[in-house]
Amino acid sequence: MREWKDRMLGTISFTPRGQNPAPAMENLPFAQVLMPALDLNGEVGSACEVWSGKGSFTYGLRKGVRYGHNDEILFGAIQLDDAQFDNASVRAAGKTPLQQASETAYLEIFGLLDALQFPHILRFWNYIANITGESHGLERYRQFNMGRQDGFLASGRKVMGSVPAASAVGYEQGPLTIYFLAGRGEAPVAIENPRQVSAYKYPQEYGPRSPTFSRASVARLGDDNVLFLSGTASIVGHRSMHVGDVLAQTRETLANITAMVGEANRVAPDAEFSLGDLCYKVYVRHPKDVPAIHGELRRALGESARLMFLKADICRQDLLVEVEATAGHPLEFAIGK
């Protein structure tokens, strides 16, 4: 990580439980997620996701949010243990600890962005322990969606239409971890998938509150168009497809990604995004499926696409793989054993 020190906005370390993360550098935004990286045989290892930039940098900590920014873009991360919100006042408000932790995290994030004058969220990443487990009578992912939406609304942010790209996946245990990018330039353009119902319009069967994210967004950073593709899975309309078939789910996911890249090129025709130029994070429920998923991805994407595999719980129990992607940005993967 020292090679990025002079141009780093922030970094996230993905490690198995019990393994030390990559060493954090003084003052630089850093968070560890206890989510193992996977090699092409499905063997467990570690990895770092490093965001970098140009110019002079400012680093700081505000109300639990660690951040780094230059004049154009900000990286930030916050980690909250929902157990600390298991108290009488939260219960009296009719909220669960995870719901309150999620709301608090988003309130602090938006408060930071207002204070530092970064008005445009570019992308959110959310990591939630035991995401499909149940507590307080409700699935934890649904609790998170309620708290996230409360945070948006209390901060005066939209919860439909022009909302940020995002992903939300699960891991075994650890604090709620949210990291994000924000910008000062033009507002990003939110994009929806013509093959899918917008997540913020999901029917009630998926929970009391719909998820608050767009399928993708395109932002202008300096002279570059940057694509942020949200977590994408084998969903058509709002239904999960090909239950139990990881190869078919991977192909359906690729069909959704292809549709979204087409939409991105429609709204930013000078960008000329292509599947092979994107940088992909692949969340896999069962490590044994990595070789099959990798084969399908390489056939579709070619050898130039950068891939990082992580063992994760997808937010629907019938989904085996989820893929997110980005392009046109200063992102690096450092993958080790």
N, C-alpha and C positions, 0 to 999 in steps of 0.2 A: 504493500500500500504506500510505501514511502515514495514510489515513483510518481504518485498523483498529488503529493502533499501540497505543492505550490499552486495547484489548480483545482483543488477539491472543494465541491459544495457540501458533500456528505456521503456517507456510506452505510449500508446495511449488511450485516454478517448473518449468514444462514448456516447453522451448525447443529449437529445432533446434541441431544441432551447429555450433559456430562463432559462435553468437549469444549475447550476454551475457544473463544472467538478470536478472530484476527485482532492484533493489538490496536486499540484505539489511540489516535494521536491527539495530543493535548489541544483542547479548545475546538476540535473539529466535530461536527454533528455525527453521531454514531449510535446505532442501536443493534442489538443482537436479537434474532428470532430463532427460537429452538425448533427449527424446521430443517431437516437434513437435505443437503444437496445429493443428487444421485448421478453416478457415472452411467455410461451407456450400457452397462450390464445390470444396472439397478443397485449397485453397491453404494453404501452410505459414505458421504464425505462432507466437506464444507465448501462454502463459496462466499464471495463478497460481490455486492452490486455497488459500483462506484459512480457517482455523478460528479462531473467536473465542469469547469467553465473557464472564462477568460477574464483578465483584468484584475482589479484589487478586490479582496474579499473581506467581509465582516462576519464575525461569528458571535453567537451569544446564546443565552438561556433566558426564557421568559415564561414563568408560570408552568414549568414542566416541559415546554417545547424547546428543544435544541435546534438551532438553525444556523445556516450559512448562506450568504448571498453576495452577489455582485450588483451592478447597477440594473441588471436585466431580469435575473431569475433567482428564486429563493428555494432552497431545500430545507425541510424541517421534519422533525420526528418527535413523537410523544409516546410514552408507555405508561399505562395506568393499570394497576391491579384492581379488578372489579370488587375484590373482597373488601377493599377499604371503603366501599360505598354501601356495605351491608350494615345499615344503621337505622335508627328509629325515624329520622327525618326523611330518609329516602322511602322507607315503607309507608310513612304517613302521606307522602305525595303520590302513592299508588304506583311507584316505579320499582323495577328490579335493580340490583346492583350493577349488572352489565349495561342496562339501559341508561342508568345515570352516569356510569363511566364513559359511555360513548357520547352522550350529550356534553359532558364536561370537556372531553377531549376536543370535540368540534368547536365548542365555545372558545376554548383557549387558542385553538388554531386560528379561527377567524379574528379573534382579538389581536393576535400577533400580526396578522396580515393588515389589519386596519391601522395598527400602530406604526408599522414600517412602510405603509403605502404600497403594498403589493395587492392590487384589487382583483387579480384574475387567478383563480385556481386552475392549474393545468391538469393535474392528475392526483388522485388519492390511491394509496395502497392500504388495505386493512387486513390485519392478521388477528384471528380470534380463536382462543383456546376452546376446544370441544364445541366447534361451531354448530354441529347438528345434534348435540346433546340437549337434554331438557332440564331446566331448573325453574323454580317458581311457577311451574305449570305451563311453561312456554319454551319452545325451541330457542336456543341461544342466538341463532342468526336472526330470528324475528325480533328478539329483544334488542339486538344491535341496530336493526333497521329503524326501530322506534326511537332509540336514542339519537341516532344519526339525524333523522328527520327533525327531531326536536331541536338539535343544535343548529341545523340550517335555518329553521323557522325563527328561533330566538335571536339569530344573528341577522335577520332580514334578508336571507338568501332564498333564491328560488328552489323549489323542490320538484319542478316539472319543466320540461323544455330545455332551456340552456343551463344544464347542470354538468358538473365535471365528469370526465371519464374516471372509472374506478374499478377496483377489484376487491373482493372479500373472500378469503379462504381461511381454512382452519389448520391448527396444529395441536399437538397433544396437550401441552400445558405451558403457561407463561402469561405475562400481562397482555392486555389489549395493546396492540402496537399499530400505530398509524403513522405513515410518512407521506410526504406530499411535495409537489412542486407548485410554485406560483410565479406569476410574471407581472411586469409593469407595462408591457407593450399593448398590442391590440388584444381584445378579448378573443379567446379561442372560439372556434365554431363547433358546436356540438353536432354530432352525426348519429343518426339512427340506422338500424339495419332493416332493409326492406323485407327480409325473411323472418323478422321477429317482431313481437309486440314490444314496445318500449318498456323497460323495466319499471319505470315510474307509473305505468298504466296496468301493471299486473293485477289480476282479479284477487278477491279477498282470500281465495284458497291458499295463497302463498303467504298470508300473514296479515295482521291488523294494519300494517303500514307497508307501502310498496318500497322497494329499494330506491335510493336516491343516486342515480348515476345515468350518464348517457353511454351509448354503446362505444363511442369513440369521440375524439375531438382532434381538430387540427389547429395549431397555434403558429403564429409568426414570431420567431425569435431572431431579431436582427435581420439578416438576409435569408434566413432559412425557414422553410416550412417544417414543422415538427408534428408527427403523428403519434397520438396516444390511443392505443386500442385497449379497451376494457377487457376484463376477464371474459373469455368467450368459450362456450361449450356446445354440446350437441343438443341445442334447443331450437325448435322451429315454432313460430308463433310464440306460445309461452310453455309448450310441452317439451319435456325431456324425450329424446329419441334414442332408439337402439339400446334399450336397457340391457346390460350384461355383455355387450359386444364392444370391446375397446377399439377394435379396428374401425368399425362402422362409426363409432362416436368420434374418433379422430378425423375421419373423412368429413363428417357433418360439420365438425368444428372448423375444418379447413374451408368448407363451402361458405360458412359464415364469415370467416376472415377475408376470403376473396371478395365477398359482397361488400364488406366494409372498406377494403382498400379501393374498390371501385367507387364507392361513395366519396371517399376522401379525395380521390383524384378528380371527381366531379366538382367538388367545392373549391379545390386548390389545383387547377389543371396544370399550373407550372411546376408543381411538386414532383410529378411523375413517380409516385411511390410504387415499388414493386415488391412482390412477396419475398424475393430473395434478398432484398436489401434490409428487411426488418430484423430487429433483435428480439428474440422470443424467450419468454419464461414459460415453462411447461410444468403445470402442477399435476402430479400423478398420484392417484389414490393407492395403487399397489405397485411397489417397486419392480415386481416381476414383469410388469407390462411395458417397462421402458424400452426394451429392444424393439418391440412391435410398434410402439408409438413413434420411436425415432425413425424406423424404416419408412413409415407412412409420411412423416414430415419431410424427410430428405427427398423422397420421390416427388413431392409436390413443390418443395421450396428450393431444391438444389443445394449444392455444397457451400454456397456463400453465406447462407443465413446463419446467424449466431444463435445457439440454443443453450439454455440452462434448464436442467431438470431438478425439480424439488418435490419431495414427498409431502403431500398435503391432503387435508380433507376438503372436498369440494362442498359447496353450500347446499347441494341437493344430494341425498344419499344414493340416488340412482345414477349419478354421473361419475365417470371414472377418470376423466381428464378435463383440464381447463387450460386454455392458452391465452396469454396476453402478449402484446407486441408494441414496439415503439420504433420510430425511425427519425433520422434527421437531428439527433441530439448527442450530447457528450456523455454517453453511458458506456461503461466497461464492465465485463464480468471477470472476476479472478476466481478460478475454480481449482480446488486442491483436494487432497485426500485427508 
